[in-house]
Amino acid sequence: MREIISIHIGQAGIQVGNSCWELYCLEHGIQPDGVMPSDTSFGVAHDAFNTFFSETGAGKHVPRAIFVDLEPTVIDEVRTGTYRQLFHPEQLISGKEDAANNFARGHYTVGKEIVDLCLDRVRKLADNCTGLQGFLVFSAVGGGTGSGLGSLLLERLSVDYGKKSKLGFTIYPSPQVSTAVVEPYNSVLSTHSLLEHTDVAVLLDNEAIYDICRRSLDIERPTYTNLNRLISQIISSLTTSLRFDGAINVDVTEFQTNLVPYPRIHFMLSSYAPVISAEKAYHEQLSVPEITNAVFEPSSMMAKCDPRHW
């Protein structure tokens, strides 16, 4: 098997992760308690979705994922939420005080105390894999935990698992939508380790996704849940070939081979089309050229930039 371990860091990483695992479960027919009624081969790891889920002898499917935050409130939402029975309790790691939007606290002080525990949990998951393919790392580089602890974990993963691929799904601060005044500092400080220690980094920004929700989904005031669900659709689409059997089965390393011209130039801009609200979906008829053209429109980009200007 070619397993993949997902690591969700900080509030944004965890909440995006929550949406992703919810969607994976819906796509694979896995119930919130991890049971999959359609899966008759208990304990057999030959199913394609076992790249993302490990299977217990009792037929329960457990995500190969770790959720880390320096303060407990967001992880407590996972512990008490709909999917609380899905995750192994050891995979939910929380500290007692947060990084207070401070890169240094996440990287050097508070984060340093928790990083060994995180790596220990990663090691446990890796030992449970027959052929670990790589890591997906979810975080936002505007906050203290996502930037500080995120970069610290990436550095340590490079030391322990140097040959494995690391894909980052990174939420960058956006020009108009900001939650903290120090976001630019945090993102600049953590971009250094994204440059050195990830193989592919997919950039997302809240403002672009807010606009897509407003424009294409007719949501007047989008919430973070709306944003996260849209992000999870993109991540699900990127990982479909890893989770389902098919003729064109793409390896994580192929993302790198096909998309990265030089090792340090690996920041990807993702684009998604068509984004249509449920009410309109039944009445739309889209041709392949229309969808293809829509993908290249700046309004479909997941980050606020126009690549046609470069």
C-alpha positions in Angstrom: 0.0 0.0 0.0 1.0 3.6 -0.5 -0.2 5.3 2.6 -0.5 9.0 3.3 -0.5 10.7 6.7 -2.4 14.0 7.1 -1.2 16.5 9.7 -3.5 19.3 10.7 -1.9 22.2 12.5 -3.6 25.1 14.3 -7.2 26.3 14.2 -7.4 26.6 10.4 -5.6 23.3 9.7 -8.0 21.5 12.1 -11.2 23.0 10.8 -10.2 22.4 7.2 -9.2 18.9 8.2 -12.6 18.4 9.8 -14.3 19.3 6.5 -12.0 17.1 4.5 -12.5 14.0 6.6 -16.2 14.6 6.6 -16.2 14.6 2.8 -13.9 11.6 2.5 -16.3 9.6 4.7 -19.2 10.7 2.6 -17.3 9.7 -0.6 -16.3 6.3 0.7 -19.6 5.5 2.5 -17.9 5.5 5.9 -20.3 6.4 8.8 -19.3 8.9 11.5 -18.3 6.0 13.9 -15.9 4.6 11.3 -18.0 1.7 10.2 -18.3 1.1 6.5 -21.4 -1.1 5.7 -20.3 -1.7 2.1 -16.8 -3.1 3.1 -17.0 -6.8 3.6 -13.2 -7.4 3.7 -12.5 -6.7 7.4 -8.8 -6.0 8.2 -7.8 -6.4 4.6 -5.8 -3.4 3.4 -6.2 -3.9 -0.3 -8.9 -1.3 -0.8 -7.7 2.0 -2.4 -9.1 4.1 0.4 -6.7 2.4 2.8 -4.1 5.0 1.7 -6.0 7.4 3.9 -7.7 5.1 6.4 -6.3 2.3 8.5 -8.7 -0.6 9.1 -9.0 -2.4 12.5 -9.9 -6.1 12.9 -13.4 -5.1 14.0 -14.0 -3.3 10.6 -13.6 0.2 11.9 -11.9 2.7 9.6 -9.5 5.2 11.4 -8.1 8.2 9.5 -4.3 8.3 9.2 -4.3 11.8 10.5 -3.0 13.9 13.4 -4.6 17.1 14.7 -2.3 19.4 16.7 -3.1 22.7 18.4 -1.5 24.6 21.2 -4.8 25.4 22.9 -7.7 23.0 23.5 -10.9 24.7 22.3 -10.7 23.8 18.6 -9.6 20.2 19.2 -12.3 19.9 21.9 -14.8 20.6 19.1 -13.5 17.6 17.2 -13.6 15.5 20.4 -17.2 16.3 21.0 -18.4 16.7 17.3 -20.2 14.4 15.0 -17.1 12.6 14.0 -15.7 12.1 17.5 -15.8 8.3 17.2 -13.9 8.3 13.9 -10.6 9.5 15.3 -8.2 7.7 17.7 -8.0 9.8 20.9 -4.2 9.8 20.7 -4.4 11.5 17.3 -5.9 14.6 18.8 -3.1 16.6 20.5 -3.7 19.8 22.3 -1.7 22.0 24.6 -2.9 24.4 27.3 -1.9 27.8 26.0 -2.0 29.1 22.5 0.7 30.8 20.4 -1.2 34.2 20.6 -0.6 34.8 16.9 3.2 34.8 17.6 5.5 32.8 15.3 8.2 32.7 18.0 5.9 31.2 20.5 4.8 28.5 18.1 8.3 27.7 16.9 10.6 28.2 19.8 8.7 28.2 23.2 5.3 26.7 23.5 5.5 24.7 20.2 8.9 23.2 21.2 7.3 21.5 24.2 4.7 19.7 22.1 6.6 18.8 19.0 8.2 15.6 20.3 4.8 14.2 21.3 3.5 15.1 17.7 6.5 13.3 16.1 5.9 10.3 18.4 2.3 10.0 17.2 3.5 10.4 13.6 6.0 7.6 14.1 3.2 5.4 15.4 1.1 6.1 12.3 4.2 5.5 10.1 4.9 2.2 11.8 1.3 1.2 10.9 2.0 1.7 7.2 3.5 -0.8 4.8 4.8 1.7 2.4 4.4 5.3 3.5 4.1 7.6 0.5 4.3 11.0 2.2 2.5 13.7 4.2 -0.2 16.2 3.6 0.3 19.2 5.9 -2.6 21.6 6.5 -2.1 24.9 8.2 -2.6 28.7 7.9 0.6 30.7 8.0 -1.1 33.8 9.4 -1.6 32.5 13.0 1.1 31.6 15.5 0.5 27.8 15.7 0.1 27.2 11.9 3.2 29.2 11.1 5.5 28.5 14.1 4.6 24.9 15.0 3.9 24.2 11.3 7.4 25.1 10.2 9.0 23.4 13.2 7.1 20.1 12.4 8.1 20.4 8.7 11.8 20.8 9.7 11.6 17.8 12.0 9.8 15.7 9.4 12.6 16.4 6.9 15.1 15.1 9.4 13.1 11.9 10.3 11.5 11.2 6.9 13.8 12.9 4.4 12.9 10.8 1.4 9.1 11.1 1.8 7.1 13.7 -0.1 5.5 16.5 1.8 2.5 18.4 0.3 1.4 21.6 2.1 -2.1 23.0 1.9 -1.4 26.5 3.1 -3.8 29.3 3.8 -2.1 32.6 3.3 -3.3 36.0 4.7 -5.3 38.0 2.1 -5.2 41.7 1.5 -8.7 42.6 2.7 -9.6 39.7 5.1 -7.4 39.7 8.2 -7.8 38.3 11.7 -4.6 39.6 13.2 -2.3 42.5 12.5 0.9 40.4 12.6 -0.2 38.0 9.8 2.3 39.3 7.3 5.2 38.7 9.7 4.1 35.2 10.6 3.7 34.2 6.9 7.1 35.6 5.9 8.8 33.8 8.7 7.2 30.4 7.9 7.5 30.7 4.1 11.2 30.0 4.6 10.5 26.5 5.9 7.8 25.9 3.3 10.5 26.7 0.7 13.0 24.3 2.1 10.9 21.5 3.6 7.8 21.0 1.4 7.9 19.4 -2.1 4.7 21.1 -3.3 2.8 23.9 -1.5 -0.8 24.6 -2.6 -1.7 28.2 -1.8 -5.2 29.2 -0.7 -6.5 32.5 0.6 -9.7 33.4 2.4 -10.6 36.4 0.4 -10.6 34.6 -2.9 -12.7 31.8 -1.5 -15.1 34.3 0.2 -15.6 35.8 -3.3 -16.3 32.4 -4.9 -18.9 31.6 -2.2 -20.6 35.0 -2.7 -20.5 35.0 -6.5 -20.9 31.3 -7.4 -22.8 29.8 -4.5 -25.0 32.8 -3.7 -24.1 32.9 -0.1 -24.5 36.4 1.1 -22.3 36.2 4.2 -20.1 33.1 4.0 -19.0 31.5 7.2 -15.7 29.6 7.8 -17.7 26.4 7.4 -18.6 27.4 3.9 -15.0 28.3 3.1 -13.7 25.0 4.6 -16.2 22.9 2.7 -15.1 24.5 -0.6 -11.4 24.0 0.3 -12.2 20.3 1.2 -13.7 19.9 -2.3 -10.5 21.1 -3.9 -8.3 18.8 -1.6 -10.7 15.9 -2.3 -10.4 16.4 -6.0 -6.6 16.5 -5.8 -6.4 13.3 -3.7 -9.1 11.4 -5.6 -6.6 9.4 -7.6 -4.9 8.3 -4.4 -8.1 7.1 -2.7 -10.0 5.4 -5.6 -8.9 2.6 -7.9 -8.5 3.6 -11.5 -6.5 3.4 -14.6 -4.8 6.8 -14.0 -3.6 6.3 -10.5 -1.4 9.3 -9.6 1.3 9.0 -7.0 2.1 12.0 -4.7 5.5 12.1 -6.3 3.9 12.6 -9.6 2.4 16.0 -8.4 6.0 17.0 -7.9 7.3 15.6 -11.1 4.6 17.2 -13.3 4.3 20.5 -11.5 7.6 21.6 -10.1 10.2 23.0 -12.6 12.9 23.7 -9.9 12.8 22.4 -6.3 12.4 25.9 -4.7 9.7 27.0 -7.2 6.9 24.8 -5.9 4.2 27.1 -4.8 1.0 26.1 -6.7 -2.0 28.1 -7.5 -5.1 26.0 -7.5 -8.2 26.7 -9.5 -11.6 25.0 -9.5 -14.6 25.0 -11.9 -17.5 24.7 -12.1 -18.6 25.9 -8.6 -22.4 25.9 -8.8 -24.9 26.1 -6.0 -27.1 23.0 -5.4 -30.2 24.9 -6.6 -28.7 25.7 -10.0 -26.8 22.5 -10.5 -29.8 20.6 -12.0 -30.5 23.3 -14.5 -27.0 24.0 -15.8 -25.5 22.3 -18.9 -21.7 22.9 -19.2 -19.5 21.8 -22.1 -15.9 20.8 -21.7 -14.6 24.0 -23.4 -16.7 26.1 -21.0 -15.4 24.4 -17.9 -11.8 24.5 -19.3 -12.1 28.3 -19.9 -13.6 28.8 -16.5 -10.6 27.1 -14.8 -8.3 29.7 -16.3 -10.4 32.6 -15.1 -8.9 34.6 -12.2 -12.3 34.4 -10.5 -11.9 30.6 -10.2 -8.5 30.9 -8.5 -8.1 29.9 -4.9 -5.8 32.8 -4.2 -6.3 36.5 -5.0 -3.9 36.9 -7.9 -4.1 37.1 -11.7 -1.4 34.9 -13.3 -2.0 36.5 -16.7 -0.1 39.6 -15.5 3.2 37.8 -15.0 
